[in-house]
Amino acid sequence: MESLLVLAPVAVPAAAACLYAVLGWNRVTAWLGTLSAAGLLACAVALSAASSTASSAGSFTGSFTAGPGEAFGGLLFADALSAFMLIVIGVVALLAMAASPAYLAAELAAGHTDPHAMRRYGVLTQAFIAAMALAVLASGLGLLWVAIEATTIVTAFLVGHRRTRAATEAAWKYVVICSVGIALALLGIVMVHYAGTHAGVTSLDWAPLAEGASRLDPGVMRVAVMLLVLGFGTKAGLAPMHAWLPDAHSQAPAPVSALMSGVLLSVAFYAILRVKVIADVALGAGFARTLLIVVALASLTVAALLLLGQRDYKRLLAYSSIEHMGLLALGAAIGTSLALVAVLLHILGHGLGKSVLFLSAGRLHQTYGSSLIGAVRGLAGRAPLLAGTFALGLLALLGMPPFSLFASELGLARAGFAAGLGWPVAAALVLMLVIVAAVTRHTRRMLLGDGPGIRPGDGPDAGPMPPDGAGGAPADGPGAAAGGAVTLPRSLAVPLVAGLAACAVLGLTLGPLHSLLRAAAMIAGATP
Amino acid sequence: MTDALYVQALYLACGAFLLTGVLVLWRRELSAIVRLFTLQGVALTALVVVLGLWQGELELVLVGAGVGALRAGLLPYLMRRALVAGGAGRETQPLVNVATSLLVAAVLAMLAYAVSQPLIRLSPTPATQAVPVALTVLLIGFFVLVTRKRALSHVVGFLLMDNAITAAAFLTTSGVPLVVELGISLDVLLAVLVLQVLTTRMRAAFGGTDLDELRELHD
């Protein structure tokens, strides 16, 4: 039964992908993705209930033995940390998939897509979710690597879904940069394997690696950990290998951007968390900590600098993802129990908030035909509900109460000062202030400003060409938006409001998640 | 196989592996680059087979044959097909000229040698002492990726890196576990296929595969 539960999160979306391949995307099958995401979420909840009881029953030892089970010849396994990551995948996938029917219907109406492309969208999004589930359930470094590279491959065509010049460019950069980054991680895995075989650990599974970590050769492990952090950091959008992220996130269809930003980055970050557990034993806590602090501050700096002059609201959201990944890296560097609980909560909160924002931004893009900040004006008056979800989502991302990101950022700061990492945390707080100022300045005009927005292509100020203006065609379908009302279909409004509500509730109380978060933080190597 | 013969055969394979990597920097004809890449695949296969024969492991020899089929057979075939579809194939203006590139390769070799010191120290066998060769090719692949402008050159750069990592895996530990190796090969193959499809789309959208055209997205 338990082994079935470990297999199901991968099998359910994989089966849904097959169904899409056979049936195509139509009015009924459009909801299949939502169903499969709900199934994944249910499995995740069941798994975490099992792992929480396992830990509270005292079988928990701080290593990888706390999981409820293995499956599939030991290739898959689940402990509290993987169960928590599965919950994040399930929640964000549910939001993104529930919003997909409305999104694709609008794309179809505007002539941006066709039934063939929609079928492919169904297959690839489900394969994407299955690959992410596989990554967090992988019992070792090898399979984790394979799953993360698989996400690159299946999302390549999702990024290039619109087939415009800009989308093709983004897809190319995405595949090349991510494949190279992940190749570095592969070299790191080879080094770990090398160090392992000389320490009597022949498998790449987490459990034997963690047990034998103290025997691994430090010289080889230093090279390996650097490569692994750099490699998985590429996929997590951490500086200095973040260049693919703003392009890919701004060009992908909105639900895919939500999935990529909300969970794919965190899944790659999960790999770094797992690596850090082994690195801390093999090399002492200092090495990975220094590495992560450097990466975190670099990411925050990049995000702050590029947010200041940002003119495109989708890219604005993408840079905000880099900021939040930097915060996660900082939290992992601090490494205390409080910090890691905050990191995990931040992953969930960011997943919720960022998906709501990308889905709202997708609707904005569809109605205004441009993703320029200057093209959107006075949204609050025209579409109060859409403006509301966009504004509240931004407040959540900027770490305002009552949303859960406030709680997790507060936790990170407190943990950082308590652990004697005052300087990096203070620097991060200053950079975050800059980001808050920049984002507020840009989006205030979108929400409250008056007068018609700059039409795409107008004047020298219009900035880069709007992504969908391919082939010199005028931006399509935005005519209604310039003066009239902006509509928000009910099937899109429900996930948006639900996501915000969940994020707010998490900020007030963790409820049953609390014990799961603590157990997961212990597995991620929390020091007391 | 005697010790001396094993070491000589191994180093011959490694030498060929390195030489083909460096020569990629020298040639600007895309078809020549693909040919060099094929030769490198053959050298990599020889390397794995020599290791397998020396250790007397049939499995390793078979894995070597699989590596050869993928890296000296299938991948070059795919690239030749992309080349034929793409028409005229010459690296237009690499960012760094050939003479400088070769000098950079020498510097990269020294860097690789320095980085591999801790690896060699752990177990100084003839095989691990050849790891700097693999790392040099890795860095050369990265260099190709950064300085060349044709889409196909980028694919070759990525595949050089991948060959180098495979070589490093076999030189240090006779390869990663088989399941992982299979997954890796599949991923690499799919990545190349994806890049090939994107190249076709790029040609449709930009009228060529010069990556200098990729400048719409920036801040």
Chai-1 contact restraints between the chains, C-beta under 6 A:
chainA,res_idxA,chainB,res_idxB,connection_type,confidence,min_distance_angstrom,max_distance_angstrom,comment,restraint_id
A,G142,B,V180,contact,1.0,0.0,6.0,A-B,restraint_1
A,V146,B,G183,contact,1.0,0.0,6.0,A-B,restraint_2
A,E149,B,D187,contact,1.0,0.0,6.0,A-B,restraint_3
A,I153,B,L190,contact,1.0,0.0,6.0,A-B,restraint_4
A,I153,B,V194,contact,1.0,0.0,6.0,A-B,restraint_5
A,A156,B,V194,contact,1.0,0.0,6.0,A-B,restraint_6
A,R165,B,A205,contact,1.0,0.0,6.0,A-B,restraint_7
A,R165,B,E216,contact,1.0,0.0,6.0,A-B,restraint_8
A,A166,B,E216,contact,1.0,0.0,6.0,A-B,restraint_9
A,A166,B,L217,contact,1.0,0.0,6.0,A-B,restraint_10
A,T168,B,R201,contact,1.0,0.0,6.0,A-B,restraint_11
A,T168,B,M202,contact,1.0,0.0,6.0,A-B,restraint_12
A,T168,B,A205,contact,1.0,0.0,6.0,A-B,restraint_13
A,E169,B,L214,contact,1.0,0.0,6.0,A-B,restraint_14
A,E169,B,E216,contact,1.0,0.0,6.0,A-B,restraint_15
A,E169,B,L217,contact,1.0,0.0,6.0,A-B,restraint_16
A,A170,B,L217,contact,1.0,0.0,6.0,A-B,restraint_17
A,A171,B,L198,contact,1.0,0.0,6.0,A-B,restraint_18
A,W172,B,L198,contact,1.0,0.0,6.0,A-B,restraint_19
A,V175,B,V194,contact,1.0,0.0,6.0,A-B,restraint_20
A,V175,B,L195,contact,1.0,0.0,6.0,A-B,restraint_21
A,V176,B,H154,contact,1.0,0.0,6.0,A-B,restraint_22
A,S179,B,F158,contact,1.0,0.0,6.0,A-B,restraint_23
A,S179,B,A191,contact,1.0,0.0,6.0,A-B,restraint_24
A,A183,B,M161,contact,1.0,0.0,6.0,A-B,restraint_25
A,A183,B,D162,contact,1.0,0.0,6.0,A-B,restraint_26
A,L186,B,I165,contact,1.0,0.0,6.0,A-B,restraint_27
A,L187,B,I165,contact,1.0,0.0,6.0,A-B,restraint_28
A,V190,B,A168,contact,1.0,0.0,6.0,A-B,restraint_29
A,V190,B,A169,contact,1.0,0.0,6.0,A-B,restraint_30
A,H193,B,T173,contact,1.0,0.0,6.0,A-B,restraint_31
A,H193,B,V176,contact,1.0,0.0,6.0,A-B,restraint_32
A,Y194,B,T172,contact,1.0,0.0,6.0,A-B,restraint_33
A,Y194,B,T173,contact,1.0,0.0,6.0,A-B,restraint_34
A,T197,B,T173,contact,1.0,0.0,6.0,A-B,restraint_35
A,H198,B,L122,contact,1.0,0.0,6.0,A-B,restraint_36
A,H198,B,S123,contact,1.0,0.0,6.0,A-B,restraint_37
A,D217,B,L122,contact,1.0,0.0,6.0,A-B,restraint_38
A,G219,B,P118,contact,1.0,0.0,6.0,A-B,restraint_39
A,V220,B,P118,contact,1.0,0.0,6.0,A-B,restraint_40
A,V220,B,L119,contact,1.0,0.0,6.0,A-B,restraint_41
A,V220,B,L122,contact,1.0,0.0,6.0,A-B,restraint_42
A,D247,B,L217,contact,1.0,0.0,6.0,A-B,restraint_43
A,L306,B,D219,contact,1.0,0.0,6.0,A-B,restraint_44
